[in-house]
Amino acid sequence: MSRGDLLGIGAVLSRSAREIRTRESVAQIAAIGGAAIALVVGPFVFRRTGTPLSGQVSLATVTSILVAVLGGAAFATAYVRVARRTVRWRRRPMVWRVRDAAALTIAAAAMAAMAALAAYTVFQRMFQGLLLGRIAATLMTSMTVAAGCYLLTVIAQGMDSSGVAGLLGWFLAAGAVASTLSADDPGWWQSNFSALGVSTETSASAFNFTVITAGVVLTTLADFLALDLERWPGVTRRIVRVIRVLLIVIGLALIGLGTIPVDQSRLFHDINAVTVIVGFGGLILAAPILLRGLPRPFLVSTGLLGALIVGIVGLWKPFHVYNFTAVELLSILVIFAWLALFTRTVSGVPSAQIEIEPEAETVRTPAELEVVPPKPDPLPVPAAIEVKQGRQPGAVWLAAGIGLAAGAALVTLVRRKD
């Protein structure tokens, strides 16, 4: 290996280290900014006589709103800053860029808000009768908001197919927990998960909002996966198109589930529910046939998970080992386990054609500097960099606006009762 190659590798590693430090700095700045705003808002919101952990005006409500708005702005800003350098972002029209950013931002902000709401609700049940003073409540809120802004920024900066699937899974988990904690019927599980959509206004709003947003995020995930699958040898564009359309249909069925609850139209609800289950089950069972170019361990895991779904359904209907709620819960766990494996597998493209635009190629000039005398570079690299930097503030401000709007919108939707 020549000295020029070593210099080139060193330059690439140095650039990667600088990028990591920059992303970490952005996440810490977002956390500090969110904490500072919470410190200012807290004394004006919390009561001097004491504030409960959950309830109408409590740490749960205030923290969830601040995490949704501030965390959503931080997520959208970080996502756009990174995504605008990718091939996928440049290929898509502006309308679809905004839709992707808004869908992912709403899911991330809602996940953080519902997680904070659920956590403080559980803490209130653990410490019944506890009231916090204004200073203590403000500090608790500030720390929670800082953690939320930091984590959402880190998640946004690493958003790929696997990241979208992980965000979708955590979002559904947070939404389900928040819905069950606010349900007025403790025996809702004796029928099915759809009973949460017709419970109290708060529980139904949280559940239906979660299902609708999950459907939109799933359509976004379909686009991420399609771009990754196109790079795999042995996977034709026709197969990619079939998988993409199937995921979009499943996402639209989820949107239908959340839009029209079971108490409004049992037939429409059942059609959408069957579409989701059959769609995912068919995709898992057909993956070994359609995706022959993927690694054998993944295909074997897919076959085992598909057989597990069949076993779950078989134990329910003929043998009545458990009720339908258990079937839904176990099926969802298997589906998202497969989806996580699927996204992690297809995102590890063997040809390693990374989406980030090849700025690293310009770093390999140190090897050339030893041979070629220094002179003005005829390539318009500086001009291209200046144009991108000039556009970046506009994109960042747009992303921050999307995050603030998304956070405000989800707070309005989920907390209509207040």
N, C-alpha and C positions, 0 to 999 in steps of 0.2 A: 504494500500500500504506500503510495507516494505521499509526500508532504502536503501536496495540494489537496488530496483526498481527505487527509486528516484535518486540514484547515476547514474544508467544506463541511465535514461531519461536526466539527467543533462549532462552526457558525450556526448550523441547524439546531444543535442542542442548546446553544446559548439563546437562540431565538425562542425555542420552546420554553426554556426556563423563564425568559422575560415575559412571555405570554401568560404563563401560569401565575407569575407574580402579579401581573396586571389584573387578571381575573380575580384573584384573591383580594387585591386592593379594592376593586369595584364592589365585591361582596361586603367587605368590611365597611366601606363608605355608606353603602345602602343600609347596613345595620345601624351605624351611628346616626344617620339621618332619621331613620324610623324611630329610634329611641329618643332622639331630641324632640321630635314632634309629639311623641307620647308624653314626654315630661311636661310639655307646655299645655297639652290638652287635659291631662289628668286632673289638676287642681280645679279646673272649671266644671268638671263633670261629676266627680265623686263627692259624696256628702261628707260633711265634717263629723256627723254623728256616727258614721260607720257605713261601710259598703259590703254587701254580701258577695260571695263568690259567684253565685248564679241568681237569675231573676230578671225583673224588668230593667232596673238600672243597677248593674253589677259589673264585676270584672269580666264575666263571660260575654256580656253584650258589648261593652265598650271595647274590649280587646279584640273580639271577632270583627267588629267594624273597622277598627284601625288596621288590623292585619290584612283585611280584605282590600282596603283602599291603598294603603302604603305598600303592602307586599305585592299587590297587583301591579302597581306602577313600577316597582323595582324589577319584577319578573319581566314585564313587557319591554322595559328599556334594555335589560340585559339580553333578552332573546333577540331583539331586533339588531343590536350591536354585533352579535355573533352571526345570526342567520343571514344578514345582508351580504356577507362574504362568501356564501355558499352557492354552488351551481344551481341547486334546487330553487333558491330564492330568486335568482336572476331569470330563471326560465318561466316562472309563474307570473300571471298578470297581477296588477296591483290589488284588484278586488280579492283575489284568493290569498294574497299575502296578508291583507288586513284580516280576512276571515280566520286564517290560521293563527295569527297573533292573538286575535280576540278570543278564539275558542280555547287556546292553551292558557291564556291569561285568566280567563274566567274559571277554568278548572283548577289552576294553581291557587288563585286567590280564594276560591270557595273551599278548597281542601284545607288551606291554612286556617281559614275562619272557622270552619266546622270542627277542625281538630282542636282549636283553642276553646270553642264553645263546649265541646264534649269533655275536654280535660277539666275545665273549671266546674262543670256540672258534676262530674265524678268527685272532684275535691270537696264540693259543697256537701255531697252525701257522706263523705268520709268525716268531715269536720262540721257537723250540724250545729247551726247557731253561731258560727264564726263570722265576725264583722271586722273588716280592716279599716284602719284610719286612712285619712286622705293621702298622707305621704306614703304609707305602705302600699296602698292600692295603686298609686301612681308608679311606684318603683316596680311592682309586679307587672303592671301593664307595659311599662317601658322595656323590661327585659324580654317579655314575651314577643312584643312587636319587633325588637331587635333580632331575636332568634328567627322569627318568621321571615323578615326581610332578607336576612343572610342566607337562609336555606333556599328560599325561592330564587334568589339571584344565582346561587350555585347550580340549582337545578336547571335554570334557564340557559346558563352558559354551556351546559353539556347536553342540550336537547337534540337527540337523534331518534331513530326508530325505537330503540330500547328505552330511551328516556321518556318518550311519549307514552309507551305502554306502561312503564312504571308509574308515571303521573296519573294515568287513567285508573290503574289499580288502587293507588293510594287515595285518589279522589272518591272512588266508589266506596272504599272502606270507611272513609271519614263521613261521607254522606249517609251511609247505612247506620253507623253508630249514632250520629246526630239525630236521625229520624227515630230510631228505637228509644233513645233517651227522652224524646219529647212526645212519644206516643201515649195517649190516655188509656189505651186498652192493653194491660199487661199480657193478655193472652192472644195477641195478634199473631204470634208464631204458629198457632194451632190451625190457621188456614193457609196463608202463603205470604210472600213478601209484598205482594200488591196491596195487602191490607194496610200497609203503612201509607199508601197514597190516598186513602180515604179516611184517615184517622183525624186528629185535630188539625186545625188550619196550619199551625206551625210545622207539625210533623209531615203533613201532606205536601206542603210547599217545599220543604227540604228534600223529601223523597223524589217528588216529580221533577224538581229542578235538577237534582243529581242525575236522574235517568236521561233527561233531555240533553244536558251538557255532555254526558258520557257518549251519547249518540253522535253529537257534533265532533267531539274529540276523536271518536273512532273513524269518522270519515277523513279526518286529517291524518290519522295514523295510516290509513289505506294509501294515501299519497306518498308518505315516507317509505312504506314498505315496497311500493311499486318501483320507486327509484332504486332501492337497494337490490331488489330481485332482478332487475334488468342487467346487473353486472355479473350475475352468476352464470357460469357455463352450463348448458343443458336445460336452462329455464327459458322458454320461448316467450316472446312478447304476448302471444295469445294467452298463455297460462297466467302471465302477470296480469293481463287485463281481466281474466276471469276472477282471480283472487281479489283484485282491487274492487271490482263491481260487487262481489259477494260481501266484502267488508262494508262497503257503502250501504248495501241493502240492509245489513244487520244494524248499522248505525241509524238508518232511517226508521227501522222497526223500533229501536230504543226511543227515538224521538216520539214516535207514535204512542208508545207505552206511557211516556210521561205527559204527553199532551192531553190524552183522553184516558182518565183513570177507569178502573174496572167498574165502578158504580155508575158511570155514565154510559158505557157501552161494553157489555160483557163480550160480545162477538168480536168487536174491533180489538179489544184488549187481548183476547185469546189468540187471534190471528197474529198479532205482533209478537206475543210471547213465544208462540210456536216458531215463528220465523227466526227469532234470535237463537233459540235452543237448537233447532234443526240446522240453521246456518252455520253456527260454530261447530256443532257436532259433525256435520258433513265436511266442513273444511279440515277438521282434525283427521277424520277418517280418510279423506281423499288426498291429504298432503303427501303421503309416501308415494302415491302414483303420479301426482302432478309435479312434484318437486324432486325429481330423481337426481338433480344436480347438487342437492344439499348433502351435507355430511351424513354418513350412515348412523352414527350415534343419535343424531337428531331424529332421523326417520324411525329408529327403533323406539326412542322415547315417545314419539308421536303415536306409534301403534299401541304402546302400553297405555298412554293416557286416553286414547280412543276406546280401548277395551275397558278402561276403568269407568268411563262415562256410561257405557252399555251396562256394566255391572251395577252401577248406582241406580239406574232406571229399573233394572231387573229386580233388584232387592226391594224396590218400592212397590211396583204394581202387582206382581204375582204373590210376593211373600209378605208385603205390608210391614217391613221391618221398621220403617219410619214414615213420617208424613211428607207432604209435598214441599213444605218449607225446607226440610232437610235435603230433599232432592235439589232444590234451587241452590241452596248454599253450597253443597258439595260440588255441584256442576260448575258453579261460578269459580270456585277455587281451582278446579281442574282446568277450566278454560283459561284462566289468567296465568296459571302455571305454564300451560302450553304457549300462550301468547308471549310470555316473557322469554321462554326458550326460543321461540320462533324469531322474535325481533333481535335477540342477542346473536342468533346464528346468522341471519341474513345481513345484519349490520357489519359483521366481520367478513367483508368482501375479500375473496382470495386474490383478486387482481389488484386490490389495495388502491383503487382509484378514489382517493379521498375527496370529499366534497369541497373542502376549503380551497379557495382559488390558489393556484401555485405561486404564492409569493415567495416560498422558500427557494424557488429556482434562482431568484436574483441573489440569494445569499452565497451561491457557489462561485461567485466572482473572485474570492481570495485566491483560488488556484490559478485563475487567469491573470491576476495581477502580477504574478512572478514572471510570466512570459511576455505579456503585452504591456508596453509602457503606459503609464497613466495618461489618459486623454478623455475628452468629453464623450460620454456614451451617446451614440446616435439614437438609441431606443428611447421612446418617450415614457420611461418608467416614472421619473419624478412627476411628470404632468398627470399621469394616471393616479398616482398616490394623492396628489393635491386635490384632484376632483373628488375622490372618495372622502377625503377628510372634510372637504367643503360641504358635502351632502350629509355627512354623518350627524351634525347637530339637528338638522331638520328631521331625520329619521328617529333620532333619540327623543326629541320633543313629541313627535307623533306617537311613539311607543309609550311614553309616559302618559300622554292623554288617553290612549287606549286602556292602559292599566287603571287609571283613575276612574274612567267611565265604566269599565268592567266591574271594578270593586263596588262603585256606587250602585250599579244596576243589580248586582247579585244581592247586595244588602237590602235593596228595595223589594226584590222578589221573595227572598227567604223570610223577611221580617215584615210582611204586610200586616200581620196582626198588631204589631206595635204601633 
